[in-house]
């Protein structure tokens, strides 16, 4: 029987793409610590920390769809990059499952964008939209916690990008102190 976390989920702040994260992943896990079963908390932590190819994460339909979407998106990016470099994409593709014209369009649009940050942002926006789509109907269950954690991870990533001292990064890249 699935567990429902009505109070916890309804008390979490709403996440909006391209906004500041309300707290860190560690704070989120601490918030969940006393409300979520240990098994479910482990699933949420693995969802945001494990690679897309880890088999143990595919025990919920939502995670299977999420990892499948990411796999197809990355494969389309590989195809676009390998065509430009005149390399064989088959060496780099991972377990192709299906073709999606929509995902190919997203990948090509991002690939053709001259601004790398805007391209990455468009990819994360599509990931965000996909999470919204697959979470429909999941209101207070483990899947809604997983989606929340994945979205929080996206926000934290962009918060790091926006708050990085670009001068320090440039000096480090050039090997100057």
N, C-alpha and C positions, 0 to 999 in steps of 0.2 A: 504494500500500500504506500503510495507516495506521501511524502511529508510536505506540509504547507507552512510557509513562513510569513503569514499575513502581517503580523505586527512589525517584524523586522523590515520587510520589503516596503511596507507603507511608510516607515519612518526614515528610509534612505532618501537623500536629496535627489532630485531629478537631474539627469545628465543631459547636457546639450552639446552637440558636436561643436568643436572649436571654442569651447569655454574652458575656464580653469577647473581642474579637478577639485572636488570638495575635500578630498583627503587622499592619503597614499593607499596603496594596496595593502600594506601592513596594517594600517588603521582599519581598513575595511574588513580584513580577516579577524582583527581583534573584536570588531563589532559583532561579527558572526559567531565568534567563539562560544558564547553562552546560549545562543538561540538556534544554532544549526547542529545537526548530528555530526559526529566525527567523520563518518563515511561521506556525507554530503560536503562537508567542509574540505575534505581531501580532494573530492572531485572538482570543487571550485578552484582550489589552489592549483591543481594539475592543469586545469583548463587554461590558465593564464601563464603558467610557467613552462609547460612541456612543449616540445616541438609538434608540428602538425602531423608528423609521421608516427607518433607514438600510438601503438595499438590499444593500449589500456584506456585511452580517452574516448574510444568510440563506443562506449557502453550506453550512451544516450543518443536518441535520434537527432536532437539538436546539435550535439557536438559532431556527429557524423556529417551532418549537412554543412556545418561551419568549416570543418577541416576539408571537406570536399570542395567547397567554394574557394577557399584559399589555395588549394592545390590547382584547381582549374585556372584561377587568376594568375598564379605564378607560372604555370605552363604557358599561358598566352603571352606573358612578358618574355619568357625564354624564346618563344617563336619569333617575336618581334625583334628582339636583340640579335638573335642568331641570323636572321635574314639580312640585317644590316651588316653583320660581320662576315657574311658568306660562310657560315659554319653550319654543321649538321646539328639541328636541334634535338635529334633523337638521343644523343649522348647525355643531354641535360634534362630531358623531360622525366617527370615522375608519374607513374601509374595513371595514365590518361584514362579517365572514366567516361566523360561525355564532352560533347562540343556545345558551347553556348555562344550564340551570336552576341548576346548582351554583354557577356563577360569579355569576349574578344573586343568589342567596341570600347569598353571601359579601359582595357589594357592598352589598346592602340592610342586612345585619346591621351592617356597618361604618358605613354612612351613618346608621343609626338610633341608634348609640351616642352618648351625650351627651358622653363623654370623648374628646376628639380624639386624645390619645395612644393610648388603648386601641383606638380605631378604626384608626389607622394600624398599630398593632402587629398587629391581627388580619389586616389586608391583607398585611403582610409575612410573617406566619406562613403564610398561604395560598400566598404566592409560594414560601416555603421548602418547603412540602409539595409544591408542583408540581415544584420542582426535584428533590426526592427521587424523585418519581414518574417523571419523564422521564429521570433518570440511571440508572434500573435497567438493569443489563446493561452499563453503561459503567464499567469498573473502572480501567483504567490508560491510557485514550486521551485524546485532546484534549478530548472532551466532558466527561470527568470533571474536567479542569483548568478548563474554562469554568464548570462548575457550582460548583466550589470557589471560584473568583474571584467569582462572583455572590453566593454565600452570604457570603463574606468582606465584600463590599460592604454587604450588609444588616447584618451585625454592626457594621461601622465606623459606619454611619449611626446605629444605636441607641446606640453608645458615645458618639458626639458629643451625642446628645440627653440622655443620662443625666449626662454630665460638663460640660454647659454651665452656666455661672454664671447662674442665672435672674435674679438681681438686676441683673447687668450688661445682660442682654438687655432687661429691662423698662425700665431707664434709657435704653438706646439707642432703644427703640421710642417712648418718651415724649419723646425729644430732650433729655434731661438728661445732664449729664456728671458 
